[in-house]
Amino acid sequence: MENFKFRCMILVVTLILISSCKRNPYNIDVSSVDIDLGIKRFETDLFSIDPEKIGDNIPRLRDQYGSFLQLFSYVINAGEVGDTTFKDYLLSFCTDKINNEVYAAVMESYTDIGWLEDGLEEAFRHYLWYFPGRNAPGVYTCITGFNNSMITLKDSVLAIGLDRYLGSNCDFYRRLNIYNYLALRMNSYNILPDCMYAWAKTQWDIEDMNYQVDNVLTEMIHEGKLRYFERCMLPGIADSLLLGFSSDQMRFCLNNEAQMWEYLVEHDLLFSTDQMVIRKLTGEAPFTSYFTSESPGRASVWIGFRIIESYMKHNPEITLEGLMNETDVQGLLGKSKYMPR
């Protein structure tokens, strides 16, 4: 009898696991993917240098940080690393009073980034599983004078501006008059999804995709593809965090998906090439003006993500790489059999 109960229990657990796998198609086994993604702390290295020896350390920084150092120089408007003026720009950046206060705040918040390193390694295990012919980038942290959250270079660099992730209530953001709807996404838990979204944008830049036309639908589909990629890299992420929505904004989308889609179709907005219309529907904003003030900005991007999910569900033979390289937007929409909830 006990043996029978045990067998029944095993059967139930197995069925639950099978059911769970069916419910979440993003869950894959990446344990066989080998990766060692060490994060280099550029801000710690830079601000620990004796200011009088900045010039002497530039060759070492160039050797250690490679192309990232030049990217960083562009972000802080220091010009070419090889120019004779670069030392003076870098010295000014490192001795600036506010920058040193920011560095202290970063070190207080991010003394240990082991959790971030682990999270990125897991995400890039998924990346290498889906794209075995590609490479993981070198990953760096830095402070950028609040200029950039992410700095990327295709196939080689992913850098995180930690000064843009000091918490939504950070006093620096208030003093800089950063809009509240943007500051709400400047938290430590936004770093991982922002990293994978930034990496996706670098690998599949919309300007390089050669879509047939740049209209609202194209932007929605392209952004939906980027968010789908992000979800594949971070399979456990919630939709709200995936898209940077609050719980109330996410609830609005879930409750009004059909109405939003109907509005886009009835007002002939999907095929609009007006850049202002495109920005209003897919760009950063406190809310989507075509809908209501309760909607999130970029609400139509979520619809794009839903279309992509439906497309991949109804076309299981399509790989993630095939999806990301697809440029027939209208064909994709038709094959998605998208039906808003």
C-alpha positions, 0 to 999 in steps of 0.5 A: 500500500505504501509503495502504491502511494509512493508511486502515485505521489511520483506520478502526480509530481511528474504530471505537475512538472510536465504541466509546469513546463507546458505553462512556461515555454521559456524554461530551458536547461542551460546547465551545460553552458559553460561561462565565466562572466567576471564584472570589472569594476571600472569606477573602483579602479578609476577613483582609487587612483591618486589624481596626481598619477592619472596620466601615468595610469592611462596606459594601464587603463587602456590595456585593462579596459580596451575598447570600453575606455574609449566608449566611456570617454565619449560618454563623459565628453572626454574625447579620444583616449589618445589625445593629449587632453584626455588626461585633463578631462579624466582628472577633472572627472575624477576630482569633481566634488559631485562625482566623488559624492556619487562614487561614495553612494555607489560604493555604499549601495554596490559594495558587493555585486556578486548577485549581479554577476550571478544573474548576468551569468545565468542570462548569458548562459541562455544567450549562448544556448540560443545563439551558440555561435555568438560570444558573451561580452566583457561586462563593466560597471562605472559611473557616467555623470548620470549620462548613461544607464548602459554602454554597449558595443556590439559583440564585445562590451556591456557596461552598467552606469551604476549611478543610474541605479541608486534607487528611485528616491535618490536625492541626486535624481531629485536635484537633477529634476529627473522625471518621476516616471523615469526615476521609478525604474532606477533601482537595483532590480531594474539592472538585469532586465535593462542589461538584456534589453540593451544587449538585444538593442545592440545586436538587433538595431532597428536601423540595421534591420531593413524593415520594409517601412518604419511605421507604428506596427514595425516599431511595436513588433520590433520592440516586442521582439526585444522584450521577448528576447529579454524574457528568454534570457530572464525566464522568471521575470515578471511582465511588469519588470520586463517592461518597466511598468508599475503593478497598476500600469500592468493591471491596466494593460491586462484589463484593456488589451482588447480596447487598446488594440481596437483603438489602434485599428479603428483609428488607423494608427498601426500603419502611420509613419508619422514620427510623432505618432510613433513616439507617442505610442512607443517612446518614453512617456508618463502615459500613452496619450492615445489611451488614458492617464492610467496607461503606461507609456509604451503601452503599445510595446506590450501589445507588440510583445503579446503579438510576438508571444502569440507568433511563437506559440503558433509557429513552434518551428521558428527559432529565437534567432529566426524571430529576431531576424524576421523583417516581414512585419505584416506576415508575422502579424498574420501568422501570429493569429493574435487575439487580444484578451 
